[in-house]
Amino acid sequence: MSNSPRLDALIDALRCLPGVGQRSAQRMAFHLLQHDRAGAQRLSQALAAAAQDVAHCERCHTFSQSPVCELCLDPQRDAGLLCVVETPADQAALERTGGYNGRYFVLMGRLSPLGGTGPEDIGFEELIERSRDTELRELILALSFTAEGEATAHALAAALECLPVKVSRLARGVPVGSELEFVDLSTIAHALAHRR
């Protein structure tokens, strides 16, 4: 606790960020106030504007300032491909690769029975409805390779079995530049099983 309630409130607000504890939040707050007041003002204004103006795209659920995002409206994108991701951050990562030119569906999470997240919480029905689009050729499940991500991918694949759309999953394998002796056994096993 400082002798300034506003400083304490700033430190407390910064702690809501992932991976930021008390000391990191305090360091950030002190830096902004001591060395970068202009940066603090820019941060404050940008955060307020984003919180007010950025919502979810009605079609794919990514972040957007308009009801339907630019990627969904882009006629150059392949409407026959739909990539399913967990978060807007995952979508942004795929976009940065430049290797995908289809459309997206952002689940906004993954199944977590222990956490109380079920299919209705992450848009299963909406995705299944969207998968009925006759233009759609392939649905790519680009979900994490965690236990919850695997469960979500399995449940989605099972739910989509009856539809005439190809369902694929991101490949996983040995990272470029790594030495086999240092790669975990699960990754090596999957790379061997899905070799090409």
C-alpha positions in Angstrom: 0.0 0.0 0.0 1.2 3.4 -0.9 0.0 6.7 0.5 -1.9 7.3 -2.8 -5.2 5.5 -3.3 -5.0 6.2 -7.1 -1.6 4.6 -7.3 -2.9 1.6 -5.4 -5.9 1.4 -7.8 -3.6 1.5 -10.8 -1.4 -1.3 -9.4 -4.5 -3.3 -8.6 -5.9 -2.8 -12.1 -2.6 -3.9 -13.7 -2.7 -7.1 -11.8 -5.7 -8.2 -13.8 -3.3 -8.9 -16.8 -2.2 -12.5 -17.2 1.1 -13.3 -15.5 1.3 -10.0 -13.7 1.6 -10.2 -10.0 1.9 -7.5 -7.3 5.6 -6.7 -8.0 5.3 -6.6 -11.8 2.2 -4.4 -11.6 4.0 -2.0 -9.2 7.0 -1.9 -11.5 4.8 -1.0 -14.5 2.9 1.6 -12.6 6.0 3.3 -11.2 7.6 3.2 -14.7 4.6 4.8 -16.4 4.3 7.5 -13.7 8.0 8.3 -13.3 9.4 7.9 -16.8 6.6 7.9 -19.3 3.6 10.0 -18.5 2.8 10.5 -22.2 2.9 6.7 -22.6 0.5 6.3 -19.6 -1.9 8.8 -21.3 -1.7 7.0 -24.6 -2.3 3.6 -22.9 -5.2 5.0 -20.9 -6.9 6.5 -24.0 -6.2 3.4 -26.2 -7.6 1.1 -23.5 -10.7 3.2 -23.0 -11.4 3.5 -26.8 -10.9 -0.3 -27.3 -13.1 -1.2 -24.4 -15.8 1.0 -25.8 -15.5 0.3 -29.6 -14.2 -3.2 -30.0 -16.7 -6.1 -29.8 -17.0 -9.5 -31.4 -17.7 -10.2 -35.1 -21.2 -11.5 -35.5 -20.0 -14.2 -37.9 -16.6 -15.5 -36.6 -16.4 -14.0 -33.1 -13.0 -12.4 -33.5 -12.5 -8.8 -32.2 -13.9 -6.1 -34.6 -15.0 -2.5 -34.6 -17.8 -3.3 -37.0 -20.6 -5.9 -36.7 -18.8 -8.1 -39.2 -15.0 -8.1 -39.4 -12.8 -7.3 -42.4 -11.7 -11.0 -42.8 -15.3 -12.2 -43.0 -16.1 -9.5 -45.6 -13.0 -10.1 -47.7 -14.1 -11.6 -51.1 -10.5 -12.7 -51.7 -10.6 -15.2 -48.9 -11.5 -18.9 -49.7 -15.1 -19.4 -48.3 -14.6 -23.2 -48.7 -12.1 -23.3 -45.8 -13.1 -22.6 -42.2 -10.4 -22.7 -39.5 -11.6 -23.1 -36.0 -9.5 -21.6 -33.3 -9.9 -21.0 -29.5 -9.2 -17.3 -29.2 -8.7 -14.2 -31.3 -5.0 -14.4 -30.3 -4.8 -17.8 -32.0 -6.4 -16.4 -35.1 -3.9 -13.5 -35.2 -1.0 -16.0 -34.9 -2.3 -18.0 -37.9 -2.8 -14.7 -39.9 0.8 -13.7 -39.2 2.1 -16.9 -40.9 0.6 -15.7 -44.2 -0.1 -19.4 -45.0 -3.9 -19.5 -44.7 -6.4 -17.6 -46.8 -9.7 -19.1 -45.7 -12.2 -17.9 -43.1 -12.3 -18.4 -39.3 -14.6 -19.3 -36.4 -13.3 -18.3 -33.0 -14.7 -20.5 -30.2 -13.7 -18.1 -27.4 -12.5 -21.0 -25.3 -12.4 -24.8 -25.1 -14.3 -27.5 -23.3 -13.5 -27.7 -19.6 -15.8 -29.8 -17.6 -13.9 -29.0 -14.4 -14.1 -25.3 -15.2 -17.8 -25.5 -16.1 -17.3 -24.8 -19.8 -19.6 -26.9 -21.9 -20.4 -26.9 -25.7 -23.1 -24.3 -25.3 -20.5 -21.9 -23.8 -18.2 -21.9 -26.8 -20.6 -21.9 -29.7 -20.8 -25.6 -30.8 -24.3 -25.2 -32.2 -23.4 -22.0 -34.1 -20.3 -23.7 -35.6 -22.3 -26.8 -36.6 -24.9 -24.6 -38.3 -22.2 -22.7 -40.1 -20.7 -26.0 -41.2 -23.9 -26.8 -43.1 -22.9 -24.0 -45.6 -22.8 -25.8 -49.0 -19.8 -23.7 -50.0 -17.7 -25.2 -47.2 -15.2 -27.9 -48.3 -13.0 -28.3 -45.2 -13.1 -27.4 -41.6 -9.7 -27.2 -40.0 -9.5 -27.7 -36.2 -6.6 -25.5 -35.1 -7.0 -26.1 -31.4 -4.3 -26.4 -28.7 -2.6 -29.7 -28.1 -3.6 -29.6 -24.4 -6.0 -32.1 -22.8 -8.9 -29.6 -23.0 -7.9 -28.7 -26.6 -7.8 -32.4 -27.6 -11.2 -33.0 -25.9 -12.7 -30.0 -27.7 -11.3 -31.2 -31.1 -12.6 -34.7 -30.5 -16.1 -33.5 -29.5 -16.3 -31.2 -32.5 -15.1 -33.9 -34.9 -17.8 -36.3 -33.5 -20.5 -33.6 -33.8 -19.5 -32.8 -37.4 -19.3 -36.5 -38.5 -22.8 -36.5 -40.1 -22.1 -33.4 -42.3 -20.6 -33.6 -45.8 -17.5 -31.5 -44.9 -14.0 -32.7 -44.5 -12.7 -32.2 -40.9 -8.9 -32.0 -40.4 -6.7 -31.2 -37.5 -3.5 -29.2 -37.4 -0.4 -31.5 -37.7 2.1 -31.6 -35.0 5.6 -32.7 -35.1 9.2 -32.0 -34.4 10.0 -28.3 -34.3 12.3 -26.9 -36.9 15.8 -26.6 -35.6 15.4 -29.0 -32.8 17.4 -32.1 -32.0 15.4 -35.4 -31.5 17.1 -36.3 -28.2 15.6 -33.1 -26.6 12.1 -33.4 -28.1 9.4 -34.9 -25.8 8.3 -38.4 -26.5 4.7 -37.6 -27.2 5.7 -35.2 -30.0 8.1 -37.7 -31.5 5.4 -40.4 -31.4 2.8 -38.1 -33.1 5.4 -37.1 -35.7 6.1 -40.7 -36.5 2.5 -41.6 -36.7 1.6 -38.8 -39.0 4.7 -38.7 -41.1 4.4 -37.9 -44.8 
